[in-house]
Amino acid sequence: MANGGKALLRGLYVITDEQLCPGRTHARIARAAIEGGARIIQIRDKVASDRAFYEAAVEVRQITAEAGALMFVNDRVHIAAAVRADGVNVGQTDLPVSAARSVLGPDAIIGVSADSPDEALRAEAEGADYVGFGPVFPTTTKLDAGPVSGLDTLRVVCQRLRIPVVAIGGISASNVAQVYQAGAACAAVVSAIVCADDVTAATASLLRYRQWE
């Protein structure tokens, strides 16, 4: 789906995280979010072994493939390749874009996390397909997140980049509309969905704010 998948890189971007709500697996979260209308899923796990992460990614890949949804793997390029994910999101200390593309192939969608305009511009210059920018709002989900950027900086990044910007960090139903208004192509959501009493309903609620049908 990768070539055509780039056109789908807009709207709600759901990130799974088993650590936030014990008992909810990556597969369970992904399935419930897709039932709520999500069409972009990223599997993220900072503590699982490669074997455990791979097995979870296989399940999520099957779920997303059946739904026609995009699937991204956080950080672990080799696992993205092993499960034939649509792409990968890498951080500033992970493999550079060129190396990730050499592993995943020219059609893979490669995103780079950035927490400053300079990092975002550099990611674009290095060939990233999108930039994950934030944290836009205060967040406790990602312990190594940089300082809060705010909507004004997000707006500047969206104006300066030619590739899609995926806003992340503290996004919920109360502020997601502001993220789109600032120019973000996607709103990446973690705890507002993963920790919701009803993941499917929370996903559907957030999708009401999307700019595209």
N, C-alpha and C positions, 0 to 999 in steps of 0.2 A: 504493500500500500504506500510505500514511502514517497514516491514522486507525487501521487495524488494526495497523499497524506498531508503534505505541506499546506495545501489549500484548506485543510480542516483544522489547522492550528489557530483556533480562535474560540472565544467563549470560555466555559468552565474547564479547568484543568485540575483533576482530582489526584491528590497524592496519598497513597496508602501508607500507614505506619502502625504496626502492631503494638509498639511500645506505649502508645497513647491510651489505648483502651484494651487492657488484657482480655483475651478471650475472642477478640475479633481478628481473624486472620486476614492476610492480604487478599486472599481469594474472596472471602466473605464480604469485605469492604468493597472490592472492585465490582462484584456481582450486584450488590445492593445499590451502588452508585450508578451503575449502568441501567438498572431497573428504573432509577429516578431520572434517566435521560442523559447521563454523562457520556461523552464520546472521546474523552482523553483521560487516560489513566497512567500515572507513574507509580511504580513500586519502589519504595525507599525503605531501607533497613540498615542502620548503622552498626548493629551488633551481631546480626546473624552470620554464621559461617558461610563460606561460599556454597557448600553443599546444600544447606538449609535454604539459603537465598535462591539458589538455582531451582530447587524443587518448588518453592513458592512462585517463582517467576514463570515456571512452566504452566502452573495452574492459571495464573493471571493471563498469560499469553493465549491460552485456550479460550478463556472467557471473553477477552477482547476481540479475538479473531471471529468468534461466533456472532458477536454483536456488531462487527464492522467498526470497532473503536480503535483509536490509536493507543499503542502501548509503549511507554518509555521506561527505561531502567535508570535508576539513580546511581551515578558514579562507576559502577562495575561494568566496564566496556565488554569484558570477556563473557560475562553472563548475558548481556544484551545480544551478543553475537550467537551464543549457544541456543537461546530461545527464539532467535529471529525476531527480536523486537523491532518496532518501527524506528526506534532511535534511543538515544541516551542523553542524560543531562549530567554534565561534568562540572566540578568545582574548580577553583583557581589552583588547587594543588594536585588535581587529577591529571590524566593524560591530556595533552593539548589536542585541539581540534584535528590537526593533520594526522596525528597518531590514531585517534579514535576512528577517523574516516578510513584509514588504511586497514583497520580491523573490520569495520562494519560495511565498507563499500561506499561507493559514491552516492547512492540513493538514500542512505540513512539520514535521519533528521537528528542533527546534533545541536543541543542547547548548552549554553554556558552560563553558570551562575555568576552574577556580578553584584557588588554592593556600592559601586561608584560609577559615575559617568565614564571615567577613564577606562575602567575595567570593561564596561559595556562596549565602548568604541573599539577597544583592542580585540574583544571577542568577535565583533563583526569583521574587523580587518583580517582576522585569522581564519575566517570562513565559517563561523557559526551560522546555523540556520535560524536560531532565535536566541534571545538573551532572557534568562530568568533574573529579574531585577527586584531587589529588596534587601531587608524587610521594609515594606512601605509603611506598615504600622507596627507597634510593639507586639512581639511574639515570644512565647516560651517554648514553642514547638522545636525550634532548631537552636540548640545551645551555642553553636559557633557562628550564629548570624552576626553580621556587622551592625553598626549603628543604624537606627531608624532613619530612612531616607526621606520619608514624607511624600505627599502628593506633588508638591512643586518640583522636586527632583525627578520623580517619575515622569512628570510631564515633559521636562527637558530631555530626558533620555528618549522618550517616545518620539519627540520631534527631531532629534538628531540622528536616530538610527533608521536605516532603510529596511531592516529585518524586523519580524514581530518581537514584541516585548511581552514577556509573561510576568505579570506582577505577582509578588508573593510576600507573605508576612502579615499575619494578623487580619487577613481578609475574612469578612463574614457578610451576612445578609444586610447588616447595617451600614456597610461602607463599600460594598462591591460596585455599586453604581458609580461611585466617585472614581474608582480605578479605571473603569471603562471610559468615563468622561475625560480622564487624563490622557487617554490615547492607547492604553494597553490593549493588545490583541486578545490576551487571555488573563484570567484571574485564577491563580493557583491557590487551592484551598486544602487545608489539612484538617486541623482540629474541628473546624465548624461543621465538617462532615463526618470525620472519623469518630468523634466523640459525641455526636448527636444521638439522642434516644432512638431516633428513626433515621438511619442513613439515607434511605430512599427518599423519604419526605424532605429531608434537609437538602439533598441534591436537587430535587424538583423545585424547591423554594428558591435556591440560588440561581437556578436556570431562568427564572422569571426576569432576572435582571440582564440577561444577555442581550447583545445588540443585534444578533443575527438570528434568523429563523432557519 
